[in-house]
């Protein structure tokens, strides 16, 4: 029950911290990799603490939800007091890992605290009840992860890539709200402000921009390396199309659940990642 409380499968989001070192060609610089691993561990602990705080605050509403009522705190297999103790322990552990990753870097600490404050405001401060702001805050979590990863690794990544993350995060956020509205009973106050049609249009806009920005990044990379980067664009498009088809079905729209439940999507995303890695590290592999 305690493991279930941590929502470990959602730790996959923290792999975004590796994006800067992967795209900068630093994946085999082990000192940097170890630093980012500590950062990932810090965000895993911090995210789990935030999930627990959110579950405590939403306990009453979760009890009315057809799926969320089985969460440890909502079903009372873990008490609120126990949840608070685990959350505090995780926050302390997160700070330990952060100090190992970033040392005394003030900018990284600011991002780390900002992530926590934003999520605390979302869960406890009632910001998730404000339409659009709720999705902006969800999307900001993805961007902060990438920025934090770049900061602790002391690397810079393309502006186009940052825009891919931002628009992709909006796509996932709008998709999550769409399916919460479409396939479940309304337990979030903010869902009363949305319509399926509006969220569909927002998803289409975010998807189009994500693919466009990614294509521009590929063209930027292609100037100094293989032109093969541009051929990964159709693969990304297919991934978006499969994802869109999945959330049209009986899904709560949660990105992690959608991806992990579809073998086709896992295969396409896997092919995309492997191809991209081969292109990014072609020169190194050729030397080997």
N, C-alpha and C positions, 0 to 999 in steps of 0.2 A: 504493500500500500504506500509506503514511503517512496519507493522507486517510481510508482505511478504518479505520485504527487509532483515529482520533479519534471515530468513530461520530457523524458530524455530524447524521444524521437525528434523533438523540436530543436535539439542542439545542432541539427544539420544546418540550420540557418547561420550558425556562427562560422561555418566554413568560408563565408564571405570575407573573413579576415585574411584568408590566403590569396584572395583575388589580386591585390597589389603585387605580391612577390611572384605569383604565377605569370602575370602579364608583363612584369618587368624583367623576366628571365633570371630571377634570383631563387628559383625553387630548389637548386642544389647547393645553395650557400647555407650550410647547416646551422651556423650561428644565428642567422636571421630566421631560419625555420623554427628553431627551438624558441626563439623570442616570440614568434607568432603563435606557436603552440601554447605558450603560457598565456598569451592574450585570449586565445580561444577558450582555454580552461576558465579564465576569469569571466568571460562573457557567458559561458555555460552556467556557472554558479550564479551569476547576477540575474540571468534570464529566469532560472528556476526559482530564485527568490521572488522575482516579480510575479511569476505565475502563481505562486503560493499566496502572495498578498492579494492578487486579483481574485483567486478562488475564495479567500476569506471574505472579501468585500462583496462578492457576488453570490454568496452562499444561498440566500433566499431565492434569488431569481434562477440560479442553477437547479434548484430543487424542482422547478416547474418545467425545465427543459427536458425533452425526451432522451437526450444523450448525456448532457452535462450533469444530470442528477446522479450519475454513477461515479462522478469524481470523488476522491477520498474524503474531502471536507464536506461536500454537499451531501454525501451519503452517510457522513458522520463515522466512518471507519477510522478517520484521523480527526482528532478534536482540533478546534481553533487554537487552543493553547499550544498543542503539539506543533501545529503548523507554524505558529509564530516563532517557536524555538528553532525549528529547522530553517526558517527563512533568515533568522539572525545569524545562525551558523554559516549559511551559504554566503551571506553578505561579507562576513569576516574572511571566509575562504577566498571570495572573489577579490577582495582587496590585497590579499597575500599574493595571489597569482598576478594581479595587475602590477604590483610592485616588482615582481620578478620580470615582467614583460617590459615595463616602461621606466622603471627606476624613478627618477625625480622629474621626468618629463611633464611639465605643467599642462601642455596642450593635450596630451593623451589623457591625463587625469580629468581635465575639463570635459572631454568627450565621454569618458567613463561615467562621470557624475551626471552629465547631461542625459545620457541614456536612461539612467535610473530615475532622474527627476521627471523626465517626459513620461516614462511608464507609470511612475507613481501618480502623476497628475492625471493620466489616462484612467488608471484603475481606481484611485481613491478620490482624486479631485473632481471627478465628474466630467472630465473633458471628453470622454467617450460618448457623452450624450449630445455633443454639439456636432451637427451634420457637417461633413467635409473635414472639419478639424480632426475628427476621429480617424479618418483615413490618412490625413497628412501625418499624424503622429505615428500611425502604424508604418507608413512608408519611411519615416525618418529613422526608424530603428535599423532598417536595412542599410541606409546611407551611412549612418554613424558607424556601423560595423566595418564598412569598407574604409572609411576615413581613419578609423582607429587602427586598423591593420596597416595602412600606409604610414601612419605616424610612428608607430612603434618599430616598424621596419626601416624607417627613414627613407621612404621611396615616394616617388610621384607617379601618378598614373594619368592617362589621357582624360581630358574633360568629357570627351564623347562617352567614355566608359562610365564615368560618374552619371551622365545623363541616362545611360542604359539602365543603371541600377535604380535611379529615381523613377523613371517611367515604368519600368518593370514592377517595382514595388507598388506603384499606384494601381497597375493592372491587377495584381494579386489582392490588394486591399479592396478594390471595387468588386472583384469577383467573390471575395469572402462575404461582403455585405449583401451582394445579389442573392447568393444562395441561402444565407440566413433568412432573408426576407421571403424567398420563393418556396423553400422546402421545409421550413420549421415554423412552429408557432412563435409569435413575436414575444421575445423576452427582453430585448434591448429597446430602450426608449427611442434611440436614434433611428431605428428602422421605420418608425412612423413617418419620418421625414423623407424617406427614399421611395422610389418606384423602380420596378424591374426595368422598364424602358430607359429611364435616366441612367441607371447603373450600366446597362448594356452599352449605351452610347459612350459613357466614360471609359469603359473597358476597351472599346474599339479604338478610341482616341489614344489611350495609353499604349495599346498593343502596336498600333501603327508607328507611333513615335519611337517605341523601343526598338523595333526592327530597323527603322530609319537610322537612328543613332548608332546602332550596332554596325550597320553597313558602312557608315561614315568612319567608324573606328577601324573597320577592316581595310578601307581604302587608305587610311592613314598608316596602318601597319604595312600595307602592300608596297608603299613607296620605298621602303628600305629592306624588304625581305620578299618572301614568296607572294605571288599574287593569288595564291590558293586560298588566302583568308576569305575572300569574297564568296567562295563556294560553300562556306559554312552558314551563310545567310539563309539559304533555303532550308537547311536543317533546323535552324532556330525557328523559322516560320512553321515548319511541321510540328515542332514541339508546342508552339503556341496554339496551333489548330487542334492538336490532340487534347491539350489542357482545356481549351474552350469546350470541346465536345464532352469532356468529363464533367465539367461543372454545369452542363445543361441537364445532366442526369441527377439522380438522387444523391446529392452530395451537400455537405455543409459548407463547401467552398474553402475549407482550410487548406492552404497550399501544401503543407507537409502530407496531410492525409490523401489529398488528390494524387500527388506524385507517387507516394509509396504503394498505392492501391492499383496502379495501372502499369503493368509490365511493359506495354508498348511505349509508354511515356518514359519509363526508366531506361529502356533500350535506346530510344532516340536521344535523350539527354546524355546518356553514357557515350553514344557515338559522337555527339557534338563535342563533349569535353575531351575525349581522346583525340579527335581530329584537331581540335584547337591546340592541345598540348603538343602534338606532333609538329604543327606548323610553327608554334612559338619556339620550340627547342630543336628545330630541324638542323641548324648549324652545329649545335652541340652533339646531337646524335650522329651526324655525319662524321664528326671527328672521332667519335668512339668506334 
